[in-house]
Amino acid sequence: MSTRAQDLLELLRLDQGGGGALVQHLLRELAMNIIALGVADARGGC
């Protein structure tokens, strides 16, 4: 499992335990990063 996937799972676990606004912010940032990587890959590295 990739480090990003492990980070995402850990943040999701923290959020379920009532992690608060910081954990939710980190989840959004990580999701945007993963999406951006996927878009760049689909466009050939743009």
C-alpha positions, 0 to 999 in steps of 0.5 A: 500500500502506498504512503498516500493510501496509508495517510488517507486511511489514518486520516479517515480513522482519525476523522471517525473518532472526532478528529475535528476541523484540522483532520477534515482540512488535511483530508481535503488537501490530501484528496486534492493532491491525489486528484491532481496527480491523477489528472496530470497522469491522464494528461501525460504529465501536464 
